[in-house]
Amino acid sequence: MNATPLPSTDHLTLDQCIGHLLCPLHSGNDLDRFRYLQEKEHYGSVFFNSRPLEDYQAITTAIQDVAASPVIMAADLEAGAKSVLGGHTPFPWSMASGAAMDLEATEEMGRATAAEGRHAGLHWTFGPVVDINYNWRNGVTNIRSYGDQPQTVIDCASAFIRGVQENRRMAACAKHFPGDGMDERDQHLVTSVNSLTLDAWMATYGEVWKAVFALGVKTVMTGHISFPAWQGQASDPSAALPATLCPKLQIDLLRTELGFDGLLVSDAAPMAGLQSRVPEEQAVVRFLQAGGDVYLFAEPDKDFQAVQKAVIRGDLSEERVRESAARVLALKEWLGLAEASLGAKPTREETARFEAASKRLASGAITVQKASPAIGRAPALDDRILTVTLDYEGHKFFPQTLEAFDQHLRDAEYTHLTHLRNPPHGELVQTAKDYDTIFLNIYLVPHMLMGHTRLYCPQAMTFWRGFYASHPDVRCTSFGTPYVLFDQPHLPNLLLAYSAVPASQRAAVEVWLGRATATGTCPVRQPGITLQGLDSPILMSSG
């Protein structure tokens, strides 16, 4: 892989170069604060959480107006421009792409992400997730992953990257190097471990990384994940540093061995997988010393001063700082930010294509995980229908209601319909007696309860007590985790949708009513029961 020459930073002061290595989180609408920081510290990028399209355009434009050079605007757009509220096409999560294996639609999702994101003023998506979901207990990957087979991940991620980076509208970011999905723990809470041997890693994760590098992905996110086999610490994996702090991983493996010459961004700095390993005031400098380029969720004043002082002390060379700043400049140049920060509004034709691709992925993903005669047998129109949602109330990550499921039933002329969300057991049992058909809809996804995607919440007691054993027609759909049957193996049936966007909800209803056939194939193996003896180590088996 030939290295691309980096632009010169001679026209930037050292302080301006330092600012280019920081990517703070823009929260709220404190524009005065961000204008002040930009004029003082010249940060090169900024991360945004979800907000309406008009807010994005106003804020990103205001920041660009005071910037000495264009600022790269970033967001987590793993499955479409979800964070652009009111200005995006809702796409299913990545595992739906793995189940449908519709690569044309997945590439169209990438185009939609770039077109709709750039129209909002965004230029950099922290996606796709190229982790392999080997460990079904992992609370980070799950439906954010394309599956547990390297070729599935390669095919789907490549299609998404092609769409995102077409015409240089947006830069993709493959994450999380060296690869999540092996450990059952969550790097938000601890440095997680990729426990594969070197040969096994090269044949799996290594093949995925080489494929996306060959395709030309512009950036990579290094995770708070260790790889002890490469670090020479296989005998003591808990001592191995995360990639974000380890030059053996970021420089020796990622750059030298695998040949990646693009930009490296850290995963979010506040995560305990990083902060539990070094004093907080040292984290940004240690990341840069280890070969990283952009420090995500930087605290501008504190981290800016930490890097300044490190250069003065000689702990970090000016050359190292300018090298990373040059990669940020190269990304700006590739994106054409000097010409235009905001992109054109997608045309009607483009929007129609995006919506069609979303529907194709949603419908193609629906998988029969446990069959029963109820699947495809429409209830009578005068039947009394009860829909029941199980989810984590009050979660702030990936919020999504299941109202579209009920609405589609009403559109199909089921007028006697009632909905309950996380009802107490007694209420559900009593209510269920008055209904002919019950749709049990389960929506549990990563980050709802940090570190878990299991049926692990107070509301789940409703279903642990097996109300469905007493009712003749209960129909179950998982709109999140595909591993529901491990905790509830005696459910009467189960469809997997892998996503709760409206198109996925409608697609599930179509299958239940017999109007469509489920054609998806689950892209992950189902776990089996592991019986452990007193002297056996705990096994992390994906079945």
C-alpha positions as CSV (number, residue, x, y, z in Angstrom):
1,M,0.0,0.0,0.0
2,N,1.6,3.2,-1.1
3,A,1.7,6.1,1.4
4,T,-0.1,9.3,0.3
5,P,2.1,12.4,0.8
6,L,0.8,14.6,3.6
7,P,0.3,18.3,3.1
8,S,2.7,20.8,4.8
9,T,1.7,22.4,8.1
10,D,4.3,25.2,7.6
11,H,1.5,27.8,7.4
12,L,0.2,26.7,10.9
13,T,1.6,27.7,14.2
14,L,2.4,24.9,16.7
15,D,-0.7,25.9,18.7
16,Q,-2.9,25.7,15.6
17,C,-1.5,22.2,14.9
18,I,-2.3,21.2,18.5
19,G,-5.8,22.4,18.1
20,H,-6.2,20.2,15.0
21,L,-5.6,17.1,17.1
22,L,-8.6,17.8,19.4
23,C,-12.2,16.8,18.6
24,P,-14.5,18.2,21.3
25,L,-18.1,17.3,21.8
26,H,-20.6,20.0,20.9
27,S,-23.4,19.7,23.4
28,G,-26.3,22.2,23.8
29,N,-26.2,25.3,21.7
30,D,-23.5,27.3,23.4
31,L,-22.2,28.9,20.2
32,D,-20.3,31.7,22.0
33,R,-18.2,29.1,23.8
34,F,-17.4,27.3,20.6
35,R,-16.5,30.5,18.7
36,Y,-14.2,31.4,21.6
37,L,-12.5,28.0,21.6
38,Q,-12.2,28.0,17.8
39,E,-10.6,31.4,17.7
40,K,-8.2,30.5,20.6
41,E,-7.4,26.9,20.0
42,H,-8.2,26.2,16.3
43,Y,-9.6,22.7,16.8
44,G,-9.8,20.8,13.6
45,S,-13.0,18.8,14.2
46,V,-16.0,18.7,16.4
47,F,-18.4,15.9,17.3
48,F,-22.2,16.3,17.4
49,N,-25.0,14.3,18.9
50,S,-28.5,14.1,17.5
51,R,-30.3,17.4,16.7
52,P,-32.7,18.8,14.1
53,L,-31.5,19.5,10.6
54,E,-32.0,23.2,11.0
55,D,-29.9,23.3,14.2
56,Y,-27.1,21.4,12.5
57,Q,-27.0,23.8,9.6
58,A,-27.1,26.9,11.8
59,I,-24.4,25.7,14.3
60,T,-22.0,24.2,11.7
61,T,-22.2,27.3,9.6
62,A,-21.6,29.6,12.6
63,I,-18.5,27.6,13.6
64,Q,-17.2,27.6,10.0
65,D,-17.7,31.4,9.8
66,V,-15.1,32.1,12.6
67,A,-12.7,29.3,11.7
68,A,-9.3,30.2,10.3
69,S,-9.6,27.0,8.3
70,P,-12.6,24.7,7.7
71,V,-13.6,22.5,10.6
72,I,-14.5,18.8,10.1
73,M,-17.9,18.0,11.6
74,A,-18.4,14.5,12.8
75,A,-21.2,12.3,14.1
76,D,-22.0,8.6,14.7
77,L,-23.9,7.8,11.4
78,E,-23.4,4.0,11.5
79,A,-26.7,3.2,9.8
80,G,-27.8,6.3,7.9
81,A,-27.9,9.9,9.1
82,K,-29.9,9.0,12.2
83,S,-28.6,12.0,14.2
84,V,-30.0,14.4,11.6
85,L,-33.5,14.6,13.1
86,G,-36.2,15.4,10.5
87,G,-33.7,15.3,7.7
88,H,-32.7,11.7,7.2
89,T,-34.0,8.4,5.9
90,P,-34.3,5.9,8.8
91,F,-32.2,2.8,7.9
92,P,-32.0,-0.5,9.8
93,W,-29.0,-1.3,12.0
94,S,-26.0,-3.0,10.5
95,M,-27.0,-6.6,11.4
96,A,-30.0,-6.2,9.2
97,S,-27.7,-5.7,6.3
98,G,-25.9,-8.9,7.3
99,A,-29.2,-10.8,7.4
100,A,-30.5,-9.4,4.1
101,M,-27.1,-9.5,2.3
102,D,-28.5,-6.9,-0.1
103,L,-25.2,-5.2,-0.9
104,E,-26.7,-2.8,-3.4
105,A,-29.1,-1.5,-0.8
106,T,-26.3,-1.3,1.8
107,E,-24.3,0.8,-0.6
108,E,-27.3,3.0,-1.2
109,M,-27.5,3.4,2.6
110,G,-23.9,4.7,2.5
111,R,-24.9,7.2,-0.2
112,A,-27.9,8.4,1.8
113,T,-25.7,8.8,4.9
114,A,-23.3,11.0,3.0
115,A,-25.9,13.0,1.1
116,E,-28.2,13.7,4.0
117,G,-25.3,14.2,6.5
118,R,-23.4,16.6,4.2
119,H,-26.6,18.6,3.7
120,A,-26.6,19.1,7.5
121,G,-23.0,20.2,7.5
122,L,-21.5,16.9,8.6
123,H,-18.4,15.5,6.9
124,W,-17.2,12.5,8.9
125,T,-19.2,9.5,10.1
126,F,-17.8,7.2,12.8
127,G,-18.9,4.1,10.9
128,P,-19.1,1.4,9.8
129,V,-18.6,-0.9,12.7
130,V,-16.3,-3.7,11.4
131,D,-16.2,-5.6,14.6
132,I,-17.0,-9.3,14.3
133,N,-19.6,-10.3,16.8
134,Y,-18.0,-13.6,18.0
135,N,-19.1,-13.2,21.6
136,W,-22.8,-13.1,21.8
137,R,-22.6,-11.5,25.3
138,N,-20.7,-8.4,24.0
139,G,-22.6,-5.3,24.9
140,V,-21.0,-3.0,22.3
141,T,-21.3,-4.9,19.0
142,N,-24.6,-6.9,18.8
143,I,-26.8,-5.4,16.1
144,R,-24.2,-2.7,15.4
145,S,-22.1,-5.5,13.8
146,Y,-22.8,-7.1,10.5
147,G,-22.4,-10.6,11.9
148,D,-20.0,-13.1,13.2
149,Q,-18.4,-14.2,9.9
150,P,-15.4,-12.1,8.5
151,Q,-16.7,-12.3,4.9
152,T,-20.1,-11.0,5.8
153,V,-18.4,-8.1,7.6
154,I,-16.1,-7.4,4.7
155,D,-18.9,-7.5,2.1
156,C,-21.3,-5.3,4.0
157,A,-18.8,-2.8,5.3
158,S,-17.2,-2.4,1.9
159,A,-20.6,-1.7,0.3
160,F,-21.3,1.0,3.0
161,I,-17.9,2.6,2.7
162,R,-18.2,2.8,-1.1
163,G,-21.5,4.6,-0.8
164,V,-20.3,7.0,2.0
165,Q,-17.1,8.0,0.2
166,E,-18.5,8.3,-3.3
167,N,-17.8,11.7,-4.7
168,R,-15.9,12.6,-1.5
169,R,-19.1,13.8,0.2
170,M,-18.2,12.2,3.5
171,A,-15.3,10.3,5.1
172,A,-16.0,6.9,6.6
173,C,-14.3,5.6,9.8
174,A,-13.9,1.9,10.3
175,K,-14.1,0.9,14.0
176,H,-13.0,-0.3,16.6
177,F,-9.3,-1.4,16.0
178,P,-8.0,-4.0,16.8
179,G,-11.5,-5.4,16.9
180,D,-14.3,-5.6,19.4
181,G,-16.7,-8.6,19.8
182,M,-14.4,-11.2,21.5
183,D,-14.7,-10.0,25.1
184,E,-18.1,-10.1,26.9
185,R,-17.2,-6.9,28.6
186,D,-17.8,-3.3,27.5
187,Q,-15.0,-0.9,26.7
188,H,-17.1,1.9,28.1
189,L,-16.5,0.3,31.5
190,V,-13.2,-1.5,31.2
191,T,-10.3,-2.1,28.8
192,S,-11.8,-5.0,26.8
193,V,-9.6,-7.8,25.3
194,N,-9.4,-9.3,21.9
195,S,-8.2,-12.7,23.1
196,L,-7.4,-14.4,19.8
197,T,-4.0,-15.8,19.0
198,L,-2.0,-13.9,16.4
199,D,-2.7,-16.5,13.6
200,A,-6.4,-16.5,14.4
201,W,-6.6,-12.7,14.5
202,M,-4.8,-12.4,11.2
203,A,-7.3,-14.9,9.6
204,T,-10.3,-13.1,10.9
205,Y,-10.1,-9.5,12.1
206,G,-6.9,-9.0,10.1
207,E,-8.6,-10.0,6.9
208,V,-11.4,-7.5,7.6
209,W,-9.0,-4.6,8.3
210,K,-6.9,-5.4,5.2
211,A,-10.1,-5.4,3.1
212,V,-11.3,-2.0,4.2
213,F,-7.8,-0.5,3.9
214,A,-7.5,-1.8,0.3
215,L,-10.9,-0.2,-0.4
216,G,-9.5,3.1,0.7
217,V,-11.4,3.9,4.0
218,K,-10.1,7.3,5.0
219,T,-10.0,6.9,8.8
220,V,-9.9,4.3,11.5
221,M,-11.1,4.5,15.1
222,T,-8.9,2.8,17.6
223,G,-10.7,1.3,20.5
224,H,-10.0,1.0,24.2
225,I,-9.3,-2.7,23.4
226,S,-6.1,-4.7,23.9
227,F,-4.7,-7.5,21.8
228,P,-2.4,-9.3,24.1
229,A,-1.1,-11.8,21.6
230,W,0.5,-9.0,19.5
231,Q,1.5,-7.0,22.6
232,G,3.4,-10.0,24.0
233,Q,1.2,-10.2,27.1
234,A,-1.0,-13.3,26.3
235,S,0.0,-14.7,29.8
236,D,-1.3,-11.6,31.5
237,P,-4.0,-10.0,29.3
238,S,-5.4,-7.7,32.0
239,A,-2.1,-5.8,32.0
240,A,-2.2,-5.1,28.3
241,L,-2.9,-1.5,27.4
242,P,-5.8,-0.5,25.1
243,A,-4.9,0.3,21.5
244,T,-5.5,4.0,22.2
245,L,-2.4,3.9,24.5
246,C,-0.3,1.3,22.7
247,P,2.3,2.1,20.0
248,K,2.7,-1.6,19.3
249,L,-0.9,-1.6,18.1
250,Q,-1.3,1.8,16.5
251,I,2.1,2.0,14.9
252,D,3.6,-1.5,14.6
253,L,0.4,-3.4,13.7
254,L,-1.9,-0.9,12.2
255,R,0.5,1.3,10.3
256,T,3.6,-0.8,9.7
257,E,2.2,-4.4,9.4
258,L,-1.1,-3.6,7.8
259,G,0.0,-0.5,6.0
260,F,-2.7,2.0,6.9
261,D,-1.6,5.6,6.3
262,G,-4.8,7.5,7.0
263,L,-6.1,9.3,10.0
264,L,-6.5,7.6,13.4
265,V,-9.1,8.9,15.9
266,S,-9.5,7.6,19.4
267,D,-12.8,6.2,20.7
268,A,-14.4,8.6,23.2
269,A,-11.9,9.8,25.7
270,P,-14.2,9.6,28.8
271,M,-14.7,5.9,28.5
272,A,-13.3,3.9,31.4
273,G,-11.5,1.5,29.0
274,L,-9.0,4.4,28.6
275,Q,-9.4,6.5,31.7
276,S,-8.9,3.6,34.1
277,R,-5.4,3.0,32.7
278,V,-3.7,6.4,33.0
279,P,-4.2,9.6,35.0
280,E,-6.8,11.7,33.2
281,E,-4.4,14.6,32.6
282,Q,-2.0,12.3,30.8
283,A,-4.5,10.5,28.5
284,V,-4.3,12.8,25.5
285,V,-0.5,12.9,25.4
286,R,-0.2,9.2,25.8
287,F,-2.6,8.7,22.9
288,L,-0.5,10.9,20.7
289,Q,2.7,9.3,21.8
290,A,1.2,6.0,20.9
291,G,0.6,7.1,17.3
292,G,-2.9,8.5,17.4
293,D,-4.0,11.6,15.5
294,V,-7.3,13.0,16.8
295,Y,-8.5,12.8,20.4
296,L,-12.2,12.3,20.5
297,F,-14.4,14.2,23.1
298,A,-11.4,16.3,24.1
299,E,-11.9,18.9,26.8
300,P,-10.4,21.8,24.8
301,D,-8.8,23.9,27.5
302,K,-7.4,21.1,29.6
303,D,-6.2,18.8,26.8
304,F,-4.9,21.7,24.7
305,Q,-2.7,22.8,27.6
306,A,-1.6,19.2,28.3
307,V,-0.3,18.8,24.8
308,Q,1.4,22.3,24.9
309,K,3.2,21.4,28.1
310,A,4.2,17.9,26.8
311,V,5.9,19.6,23.8
312,I,7.7,22.1,26.0
313,R,8.9,19.3,28.3
314,G,10.1,17.3,25.3
315,D,7.7,14.4,26.1
316,L,6.1,14.9,22.7
317,S,7.9,16.2,19.7
318,E,6.7,19.1,17.5
319,E,7.3,16.8,14.5
320,R,4.8,14.3,16.0
321,V,2.2,17.0,16.5
322,R,2.7,18.4,12.9
323,E,2.5,14.9,11.4
324,S,-1.0,14.3,12.9
325,A,-2.1,17.8,12.0
326,A,-1.1,17.1,8.5
327,R,-3.4,14.1,8.4
328,V,-6.3,16.3,9.5
329,L,-5.4,18.8,6.8
330,A,-5.3,16.0,4.2
331,L,-8.8,14.9,5.2
332,K,-10.1,18.4,4.9
333,E,-8.6,18.7,1.4
334,W,-10.0,15.3,0.4
335,L,-13.5,16.4,1.5
336,G,-13.2,19.7,-0.4
337,L,-14.2,21.8,2.7
338,A,-12.5,24.9,1.3
339,E,-15.1,24.9,-1.5
340,A,-18.2,24.0,0.4
341,S,-19.0,22.8,3.9
342,L,-22.8,22.2,3.5
343,G,-24.0,19.9,0.8
344,A,-26.9,20.2,-1.5
345,K,-30.3,19.0,-0.4
346,P,-30.9,15.5,-1.8
347,T,-33.2,15.5,-4.8
348,R,-36.6,13.8,-4.8
349,E,-35.2,11.1,-6.9
350,E,-32.4,10.5,-4.4
351,T,-34.7,10.5,-1.5
352,A,-37.0,8.0,-3.2
353,R,-34.0,5.7,-3.8
354,F,-32.9,6.0,-0.2
355,E,-36.4,5.1,1.1
356,A,-36.6,2.2,-1.3
357,A,-33.2,0.9,-0.1
358,S,-34.3,1.2,3.5
359,K,-37.4,-0.9,2.9
360,R,-35.4,-3.5,1.0
361,L,-33.0,-3.9,3.8
362,A,-35.8,-4.0,6.4
363,S,-37.9,-6.5,4.6
364,G,-35.0,-8.6,3.4
365,A,-33.7,-8.9,7.0
366,I,-36.8,-10.4,8.7
367,T,-35.7,-13.9,9.9
368,V,-37.8,-16.7,11.3
369,Q,-35.7,-17.7,14.3
370,K,-38.4,-20.0,15.8
371,A,-41.2,-21.2,13.6
372,S,-44.8,-21.8,14.5
373,P,-48.1,-22.0,12.6
374,A,-48.9,-18.4,13.7
375,I,-46.3,-17.0,11.4
376,G,-48.1,-15.9,8.2
377,R,-51.6,-16.6,9.6
378,A,-53.5,-13.4,9.8
379,P,-55.8,-12.9,12.8
380,A,-59.4,-12.3,12.0
381,L,-60.2,-8.6,11.5
382,D,-62.6,-8.6,14.4
383,D,-60.1,-10.2,16.8
384,R,-59.0,-8.2,19.8
385,I,-55.3,-7.4,19.5
386,L,-52.9,-6.6,22.3
387,T,-49.4,-5.4,21.5
388,V,-46.8,-5.5,24.4
389,T,-43.4,-3.8,24.3
390,L,-40.5,-4.9,26.4
391,D,-37.7,-2.3,26.5
392,Y,-35.5,-0.3,28.9
393,E,-37.5,2.8,29.8
394,G,-35.6,6.0,30.2
395,H,-32.6,5.0,28.0
396,K,-31.0,7.8,25.9
397,F,-29.1,5.7,23.4
398,F,-30.9,4.7,20.2
399,P,-34.3,5.8,21.3
400,Q,-37.1,4.3,19.2
401,T,-40.7,3.6,20.0
402,L,-42.6,0.7,18.4
403,E,-45.6,2.8,17.4
404,A,-45.3,2.0,13.7
405,F,-46.0,-1.7,14.5
406,D,-49.4,-0.8,15.9
407,Q,-50.1,1.8,13.2
408,H,-49.5,-0.8,10.5
409,L,-51.9,-3.2,12.1
410,R,-54.5,-0.4,12.2
411,D,-53.8,0.3,8.6
412,A,-54.6,-3.4,7.9
413,E,-58.0,-2.7,9.5
414,Y,-57.4,-4.2,12.9
415,T,-59.4,-1.7,14.9
416,H,-59.7,-3.5,18.3
417,L,-56.1,-2.9,19.3
418,T,-54.5,-2.0,22.7
419,H,-50.9,-1.4,23.6
420,L,-49.0,-2.0,26.9
421,R,-45.4,-1.0,27.5
422,N,-43.5,-3.0,30.2
423,P,-46.7,-3.9,32.1
424,P,-46.5,-5.5,35.6
425,H,-47.0,-9.2,35.5
426,G,-50.4,-9.1,37.1
427,E,-51.7,-6.4,34.8
428,L,-50.5,-8.3,31.7
429,V,-52.0,-11.7,32.8
430,Q,-55.3,-10.1,33.6
431,T,-55.4,-8.0,30.5
432,A,-54.3,-10.9,28.2
433,K,-57.5,-12.8,29.0
434,D,-59.5,-10.3,27.1
435,Y,-57.5,-10.5,23.8
436,D,-57.4,-13.0,21.0
437,T,-53.9,-12.3,19.8
438,I,-50.9,-10.9,21.6
439,F,-47.9,-9.4,19.8
440,L,-44.9,-9.4,22.1
441,N,-42.3,-7.0,20.8
442,I,-38.8,-7.0,22.4
443,Y,-36.5,-4.0,21.9
444,L,-33.1,-4.4,23.6
445,V,-30.0,-3.0,22.0
446,P,-26.4,-2.0,23.0
447,H,-26.0,0.8,25.5
448,M,-29.7,0.8,26.8
449,L,-28.2,-0.8,29.9
450,M,-24.5,-0.4,29.7
451,G,-22.7,-3.7,29.3
452,H,-25.8,-5.7,28.6
453,T,-28.1,-6.7,25.7
454,R,-29.7,-9.5,27.7
455,L,-33.3,-9.7,29.0
456,Y,-31.9,-8.1,32.2
457,C,-34.2,-5.4,33.6
458,P,-37.1,-5.3,36.1
459,Q,-39.6,-5.2,33.2
460,A,-38.4,-8.6,32.0
461,M,-39.9,-10.4,35.0
462,T,-43.2,-10.1,33.2
463,F,-41.9,-12.5,30.6
464,W,-39.6,-14.6,32.8
465,R,-42.8,-15.8,34.5
466,G,-43.9,-17.2,31.2
467,F,-47.3,-15.5,30.7
468,Y,-47.3,-16.8,27.2
469,A,-47.7,-20.4,28.3
470,S,-51.3,-19.6,29.3
471,H,-52.3,-17.9,26.1
472,P,-53.1,-19.7,22.8
473,D,-51.8,-17.0,20.4
474,V,-48.7,-15.1,21.4
475,R,-46.4,-13.8,18.6
476,C,-42.9,-12.7,19.4
477,T,-40.6,-10.3,17.5
478,S,-37.1,-9.1,18.5
479,F,-36.4,-5.6,17.1
480,G,-33.0,-5.6,18.7
481,T,-30.7,-8.4,20.0
482,P,-30.9,-11.6,18.0
483,Y,-30.1,-13.7,21.1
484,V,-33.5,-13.7,22.8
485,L,-34.0,-17.4,22.8
486,F,-31.0,-18.0,25.1
487,D,-32.9,-16.3,27.9
488,Q,-36.4,-17.3,26.7
489,P,-36.0,-20.7,24.8
490,H,-39.7,-21.6,25.3
491,L,-41.2,-18.6,23.5
492,P,-43.8,-20.1,21.1
493,N,-42.2,-18.4,18.1
494,L,-39.8,-15.6,17.2
495,L,-39.1,-13.3,14.3
496,L,-35.8,-11.3,14.2
497,A,-35.8,-7.8,12.7
498,Y,-32.4,-6.5,14.0
499,S,-33.8,-3.0,14.0
500,A,-36.7,-0.9,15.2
501,V,-36.9,1.7,12.5
502,P,-40.4,2.1,11.1
503,A,-39.6,0.1,8.0
504,S,-38.5,-2.8,10.1
505,Q,-41.7,-2.7,12.2
506,R,-43.9,-2.6,9.1
507,A,-41.9,-5.5,7.6
508,A,-42.4,-7.7,10.6
509,V,-46.2,-7.0,10.6
510,E,-46.3,-8.0,6.9
511,V,-44.7,-11.3,7.7
512,W,-47.1,-12.0,10.6
513,L,-50.1,-11.2,8.4
514,G,-48.9,-13.5,5.6
515,R,-48.4,-10.6,3.2
516,A,-44.7,-11.2,2.9
517,T,-42.3,-14.1,3.4
518,A,-39.3,-13.9,5.8
519,T,-36.2,-14.3,3.7
520,G,-33.5,-13.2,6.1
521,T,-30.7,-15.4,7.4
522,C,-29.4,-14.8,10.9
523,P,-25.8,-13.6,10.5
524,V,-24.7,-14.8,13.9
525,R,-24.7,-18.3,15.5
526,Q,-27.0,-18.9,18.4
527,P,-25.4,-19.6,21.8
528,G,-25.7,-22.9,23.5
529,I,-25.7,-23.7,27.1
530,T,-22.3,-24.1,28.6
531,L,-22.1,-26.3,31.6
532,Q,-19.2,-25.5,33.8
533,G,-17.4,-27.7,36.3
534,L,-16.0,-26.5,39.5
535,D,-12.5,-26.5,38.1
536,S,-13.2,-25.2,34.7
537,P,-12.5,-21.7,33.5
538,I,-15.4,-19.6,32.4
539,L,-15.8,-20.1,28.7
540,M,-16.8,-17.3,26.2
541,S,-18.5,-19.4,23.6
542,S,-20.7,-18.2,20.8
543,G,-22.3,-21.6,20.5
